Amino acid sequence: MLETVTDRPARRRVRRTTRWGWACIVLSSLAIVAYAPVPYLTGPLAESPGALAHAYAGQPVVVRVAFVAHVVFGGLALLLGPWQFARWLRTRHPSAHRAIGWTTTTCIVAASAAALVVAPFNTAGMVGFFGFGALAVLWAYGTVRAVRAARRREYAVHQAWMIRSFALTYAAVTLRLWLILLILVQVPFLSGADVGQVAQANAYPAVPFLAWLPNLVVAELMIRRRGLPGLRMTY
């Protein structure tokens, strides 16, 4: 079917919106990478900024090592992930696309394994254990499914699973966005010198699931909109 003149502006708008969305994802990922993993490489956890670092500083050494490994490898996956969706990289530099893909996969598997070690010691209790534990398992599972599909040359399936995988990777960003939002909505109703700490303590138990479940819903909508193979319920 030939493209009509009226179709061209619409296609240009879609491409422009896609570029802006991709740029926002890249910039927000860079911001979180600079905020989260980098400080843990500059000194011991007890001297790192943030409540999470202090919470894990007193844990056994294997937990502290797993925590640092999780944020470092997870940060690398977040940094590299958006480039997997750059069309110009896939078409013009397929070897670079594959190299980034294998590196991202390795980082995700390592970060997921480390997250499972850390999950029992999280600061959100059983909700955090199940929420972050489920995220770690699904993160690794989705990424492995994407790699298997690529090796079988099922590229549409591969792309669909990579969208799901990055949706889970992007939980590092959405977790903090949800946390900020949940803290802000509480501030007008709290009083005292420790308003911020109380608001964060109230908000944090919600994010172990809230950080990634909406991401998967959005990912599935994107997959279906692009005509890629969606998840199917079987009975």
C-alpha positions in Angstrom: 0.0 0.0 0.0 1.4 3.4 -1.0 1.8 6.0 1.6 -0.4 9.0 1.1 0.7 12.6 1.6 -1.5 12.9 4.6 0.1 9.9 6.3 3.6 11.5 6.2 3.1 14.2 8.9 1.5 11.6 11.2 4.4 9.3 10.8 6.9 12.1 11.4 5.0 13.0 14.6 5.2 9.4 15.8 8.9 9.2 15.1 9.4 12.6 16.8 7.5 11.4 19.9 9.4 8.1 19.9 12.7 10.0 19.8 11.7 12.3 22.7 10.5 9.3 24.7 13.7 7.4 24.1 15.8 10.5 25.1 13.8 10.9 28.3 14.4 7.3 29.2 18.2 7.7 28.5 18.5 10.9 30.5 16.5 9.5 33.5 18.5 6.3 33.4 21.8 8.3 33.4 20.5 10.4 36.4 19.7 7.2 38.4 23.1 5.6 37.5 24.9 8.8 38.7 22.7 8.9 41.9 22.7 5.2 42.9 25.7 3.0 41.9 28.5 5.6 41.7 28.5 6.7 45.4 28.9 3.0 46.5 32.2 2.8 44.6 33.7 5.7 46.5 33.8 4.3 50.0 32.3 1.9 52.5 28.5 1.6 52.8 28.5 3.2 56.3 29.9 6.4 54.7 27.7 6.4 51.6 24.7 8.7 51.4 21.2 7.4 51.6 19.2 5.4 54.1 19.5 2.2 52.2 23.3 2.2 52.4 23.2 2.6 56.1 20.6 -0.1 56.5 22.8 -2.7 54.8 26.1 -1.5 56.3 25.5 -3.6 59.4 24.6 -6.8 57.5 26.9 -9.8 57.0 29.7 -9.3 54.4 28.0 -11.5 51.8 24.9 -9.3 52.0 27.0 -6.1 51.7 28.9 -7.5 48.7 25.6 -8.6 47.1 24.0 -5.2 47.7 26.9 -3.4 46.0 27.0 -5.9 43.2 23.3 -5.4 42.6 23.4 -1.7 42.3 26.6 -1.7 40.2 25.5 -4.4 37.7 21.9 -3.1 37.8 23.2 0.4 37.0 25.2 -0.9 34.1 22.1 -2.7 32.7 20.1 0.5 33.1 22.8 2.4 31.3 23.1 0.0 28.4 19.5 -1.1 28.1 18.1 1.9 26.1 20.7 1.4 23.4 19.3 -2.0 22.6 16.2 -0.2 21.1 18.2 2.2 18.9 17.2 1.2 15.4 20.3 2.8 13.8 22.5 0.7 16.1 20.8 -2.5 15.2 20.8 -1.9 11.5 24.2 -0.2 10.9 26.2 -1.8 13.7 24.7 -5.3 14.4 27.9 -6.5 16.1 27.8 -3.6 18.5 24.1 -4.4 19.2 25.0 -8.0 20.0 27.9 -7.0 22.2 25.7 -4.6 24.2 23.0 -7.2 24.4 25.4 -9.9 25.8 26.9 -7.4 28.3 23.4 -6.3 29.4 22.3 -9.9 29.8 25.3 -10.7 32.0 24.7 -7.6 34.1 21.0 -8.5 34.6 21.7 -12.1 35.6 24.4 -10.9 38.1 22.2 -8.2 39.5 19.2 -10.5 39.8 21.2 -13.1 41.6 22.6 -10.5 44.0 19.0 -9.1 44.5 17.9 -12.6 45.7 20.6 -12.6 48.3 19.7 -9.1 49.5 15.9 -9.5 49.4 15.5 -11.3 52.8 17.4 -8.3 54.4 15.4 -5.5 52.8 13.9 -2.7 54.9 10.3 -3.3 53.7 9.8 -6.6 55.5 7.9 -9.4 53.9 6.3 -7.1 51.3 9.8 -6.2 50.1 11.0 -9.8 50.2 8.2 -10.9 47.9 8.1 -7.8 45.8 11.8 -7.4 45.2 12.3 -11.2 45.0 9.6 -11.5 42.3 11.2 -8.6 40.4 14.6 -10.4 40.5 13.2 -13.7 39.2 11.1 -12.1 36.4 13.9 -9.8 35.4 16.3 -12.7 34.9 13.6 -14.9 33.3 12.5 -12.3 30.8 16.1 -11.5 29.8 16.9 -15.2 29.3 13.8 -15.7 27.2 14.9 -12.7 25.0 18.3 -14.2 24.4 16.9 -17.7 23.6 14.5 -16.1 21.1 17.4 -14.2 19.4 19.5 -17.4 19.2 16.5 -19.1 17.4 16.2 -16.0 15.1 12.7 -15.3 16.4 13.4 -11.6 16.3 9.8 -10.4 17.0 9.7 -12.6 20.1 13.1 -11.4 21.1 12.1 -7.8 20.8 8.9 -8.3 22.8 10.9 -10.0 25.7 13.5 -7.3 25.6 10.8 -4.6 26.1 9.6 -6.6 29.1 13.1 -7.0 30.4 13.9 -3.3 30.1 10.6 -2.4 31.7 11.8 -4.4 34.8 15.3 -2.8 34.5 13.6 0.6 34.5 12.1 -0.2 37.9 15.2 1.4 39.3 13.9 4.7 38.0 10.2 4.3 38.6 10.8 3.1 42.2 12.3 6.5 43.0 9.6 8.4 41.1 6.9 6.6 43.0 8.7 7.1 46.3 9.0 10.9 45.7 5.3 11.1 44.7 4.1 9.1 47.7 6.3 11.2 50.1 5.0 14.5 48.6 1.3 13.5 49.0 1.9 12.9 52.7 3.7 16.1 53.5 0.7 18.3 53.9 -0.8 15.9 56.4 2.3 15.4 58.6 4.0 17.6 61.1 7.1 17.7 63.2 10.9 17.8 62.5 11.1 14.3 61.0 8.3 14.7 58.4 10.6 13.4 55.6 11.7 10.3 57.5 8.1 9.5 58.5 6.8 10.0 55.0 9.5 7.8 53.5 8.9 5.1 56.1 5.2 5.1 55.2 5.8 5.2 51.4 8.6 2.6 51.1 6.5 -0.6 51.7 4.4 0.3 48.7 7.2 0.5 46.1 8.4 -3.2 46.1 5.5 -4.0 43.8 4.5 -0.5 42.6 8.0 0.0 41.1 7.6 -2.7 38.4 4.0 -3.9 38.0 2.8 -0.8 36.2 5.9 -1.0 34.0 5.0 -4.4 32.8 1.5 -3.3 31.9 2.9 -0.4 29.9 5.4 -2.7 28.3 2.6 -5.2 27.2 0.6 -2.3 25.7 3.6 -1.2 23.7 4.2 -4.8 22.5 0.7 -5.2 21.3 0.7 -1.7 19.7 3.8 -2.7 17.7 2.2 -5.9 16.6 4.7 -8.1 18.5 3.8 -11.4 20.1 2.0 -10.6 23.4 1.6 -12.8 26.5 -1.3 -15.3 26.3 -3.2 -16.9 29.1 -3.6 -20.7 28.6 -6.1 -22.8 30.4 
